[in-house]
Amino acid sequence: MTKCAVVGAGAWGTALADLLGRNGHAVRIWAHEWDVVEAINRSHENRRFLKGHKLDARVTACADLAEALDGAELVTVATPSQVLRKIIRGARESFPARVPVVVAAKGIEVESLALMTDVASDELVDSTVVALSGPSFAVEVASRQPTAVVVASVSPDAARFAQQTFSSADFRTYTSADVTGVEIGGSVKNVMAVATGIAEGLGLGFNARAALITRGLAEMTRLGTRLGAKSSTLAGLAGLGDLVLTCTGSLSRNRSLGIEVGRGVPLDDVLAERETVAEGVVTTRSTRALAAREGVEMPIVDAVYRVLFDGHPARDAIGSLMSRELRSETD
């Protein structure tokens, strides 16, 4: 049995905490919301973010982050990406020294353009950081649907430890040393999901969606390899796998947000109706800035940015993509 702490009790953090509990580990999950703490401890259910799923009895919730982290042998961070640094920094002294930290958040920090594992490493200099990513809707993980993900770290021992701790009969975990590739895939796919949602909201068909997914993969790979990632990683679970799921799955928050935007609903109105985070909105800003810094061409990301933030008509953005200069498919 491993003593595990999970930081963040949204749907994803809760599903991972339940998985760890079902695997026989003692789990304490930190929640920002008091009602979430009370519901988990009283009824073994996160009624706010993962309603209808009974959690393993080994999962207990804390409102005090230091309490959740005390004595942990493995820490998993599953907060929204743009508050990850603030939360870790605020509890830095409470993180157990030299304990692996699994980062399950997907995104690129707007201010620094850092990947989430880099943010965690900056703040926790004595910890070994592991990225966890792949095609995985929280509801399906909680429902014990077969799922496969990747854990990536520069430390093979930390990756194997995370692999062994998370793996179960219905949650298969692969290891990787390509942290950058795993992180870029998990982040940029959210922007592509917004793009495919916009196309669906416009009433475009399966041809357009297939084109956006395929060319989106090309953009992800272009950026990832510029940053040192392996193209094979972007063609794997954390890249293509997560991209296909998020762009096509009915449970995708980023896809559903794109659908509303494509139908003409202002972005502010779409966001106002949601309690959960659609990471693709913020990641559109940071991905575009990172691509500009690296001199990488990402026309789909640019088109999504113009629609979300510049008021560019969605149909015109699709037209602009279709009328770009003709070229070879491969770089």
C-alpha positions, -999 to 999 in steps of 0.1 A, spaced: 0 0 0 12 35 -9 1 66 9 -11 89 -19 -21 125 -20 -42 140 -48 -42 178 -52 -74 190 -69 -108 174 -66 -123 182 -100 -136 153 -121 -102 142 -132 -85 144 -97 -114 126 -82 -114 98 -108 -76 93 -102 -81 93 -64 -108 67 -68 -85 46 -91 -57 47 -65 -81 38 -38 -94 8 -58 -58 -2 -63 -55 -6 -25 -37 26 -17 -47 51 11 -57 83 -6 -62 118 7 -76 143 -18 -75 181 -13 -105 201 -25 -108 238 -26 -146 236 -22 -160 227 13 -191 210 -1 -168 186 -21 -149 177 10 -181 171 30 -197 151 2 -167 128 -3 -163 121 35 -200 117 42 -213 99 11 -182 88 -8 -192 108 -38 -181 141 -54 -216 153 -62 -203 186 -76 -178 174 -102 -183 136 -106 -219 130 -96 -232 94 -96 -199 77 -90 -193 61 -56 -157 65 -45 -136 38 -29 -138 39 9 -100 44 11 -104 80 -4 -108 107 22 -110 145 15 -93 174 32 -98 211 30 -62 217 43 -36 210 17 -9 204 42 -30 177 59 -35 160 25 2 160 18 14 149 52 32 116 49 24 111 12 47 87 -7 32 98 -41 16 131 -49 -7 137 -79 -15 172 -90 -47 176 -110 -56 213 -107 -65 236 -136 -32 244 -154 -32 281 -148 -35 278 -110 -10 250 -107 20 272 -98 0 292 -73 -13 262 -55 21 244 -54 40 275 -43 15 282 -15 20 247 -1 57 242 -11 69 236 24 43 208 29 53 187 -1 73 157 11 109 159 0 121 136 -27 86 121 -32 75 117 -69 50 143 -80 27 132 -108 14 161 -128 -20 152 -143 -28 188 -154 -27 196 -192 -17 230 -204 9 256 -211 14 285 -186 4 318 -202 30 340 -185 61 318 -188 50 294 -217 62 266 -194 49 231 -195 32 219 -164 60 195 -154 84 225 -157 62 246 -135 62 218 -109 100 213 -112 106 250 -107 86 251 -75 96 217 -61 133 215 -67 137 184 -45 110 164 -62 110 141 -92 82 150 -116 62 127 -137 37 137 -164 5 116 -168 -15 121 -200 -34 102 -226 -70 96 -239 -89 95 -206 -123 110 -198 -127 112 -160 -163 97 -161 -151 66 -180 -121 61 -157 -145 63 -127 -168 38 -145 -139 14 -149 -140 16 -187 -107 3 -203 -83 32 -205 -46 35 -215 -23 64 -206 14 74 -205 35 84 -175 67 102 -186 97 113 -165 134 118 -169 137 94 -140 130 58 -151 125 48 -115 98 75 -109 80 66 -141 79 29 -132 67 37 -96 39 58 -111 31 30 -136 29 4 -109 8 26 -86 -18 36 -111 -21 5 -132 -51 -18 -128 -71 -43 -148 -89 -14 -165 -63 14 -164 -32 5 -184 -2 27 -180 28 29 -203 61 46 -195 81 72 -215 111 93 -212 97 120 -236 82 144 -211 80 172 -236 61 151 -262 36 138 -237 30 173 -224 27 190 -258 2 163 -269 -19 167 -238 -20 204 -241 -24 213 -277 -50 187 -284 -74 209 -264 -70 237 -289 -77 213 -318 -108 200 -300 -121 236 -299 -114 238 -336 -133 207 -344 -162 218 -322 -163 251 -341 -165 232 -374 -193 210 -360 -212 241 -347 -210 255 -382 -227 224 -395 -196 211 -413 -193 174 -418 -170 145 -411 -146 154 -439 -138 187 -422 -134 171 -388 -110 144 -402 -90 172 -420 -87 193 -388 -77 163 -367 -50 152 -392 -36 187 -398 -39 194 -361 -16 164 -354 8 179 -379 9 212 -360 13 194 -327 42 174 -341 58 205 -356 58 223 -323 67 193 -302 97 183 -323 110 219 -323 110 217 -285 128 184 -285 100 159 -285 99 127 -305 75 125 -334 67 89 -323 54 103 -290 30 126 -308 18 96 -328 11 77 -296 -15 77 -268 -6 112 -254 -7 127 -289 -29 111 -315 -48 91 -290 -58 120 -268 -64 142 -299 -89 118 -314 -107 113 -281 -110 150 -274 -120 160 -309 -147 134 -313 -159 124 -279 -193 137 -266 -178 141 -231 -151 166 -243 -156 200 -227 -134 217 -253 -153 202 -282 -186 212 -267 -174 248 -261 -163 250 -297 -197 238 -309 -214 267 -290 -189 292 -304 -194 278 -339 -232 283 -335 -225 320 -328 -227 321 -289 -202 347 -276 -173 331 -257 -180 350 -225 -215 336 -225 -203 301 -230 -178 304 -202 -204 320 -179 -226 289 -181 -198 265 -171 -183 256 -137 -158 232 -151 -127 244 -170 -122 240 -207 -84 242 -209 -84 248 -246 -94 285 -243 -64 295 -222 -41 270 -240 -50 287 -273 -33 319 -261 -2 301 -247 2 277 -277 0 306 -301 26 326 -281 49 295 -278 47 288 -315 55 324 -323 85 323 -299 98 291 -316 90 302 -352 66 274 -358 37 277 -382 3 267 -366 -25 279 -388 -53 261 -370 -42 275 -336 -41 310 -352 -76 305 -366 -90 294 -332 -73 324 -316 -89 348 -340 -123 333 -335 -121 333 -297 -103 365 -290 -104 388 -321 -141 384 -330 -133 368 -363 -163 350 -378 -159 313 -375 -170 305 -410 -144 330 -424 -117 313 -403 -125 280 -419 -124 296 -453 -90 311 -445 -77 277 -437 -90 262 -469 -76 290 -491 -41 290 -478 -13 286 -503 -11 251 -518 18 230 -505 31 195 -499 14 176 -471 47 168 -454 73 193 -443 
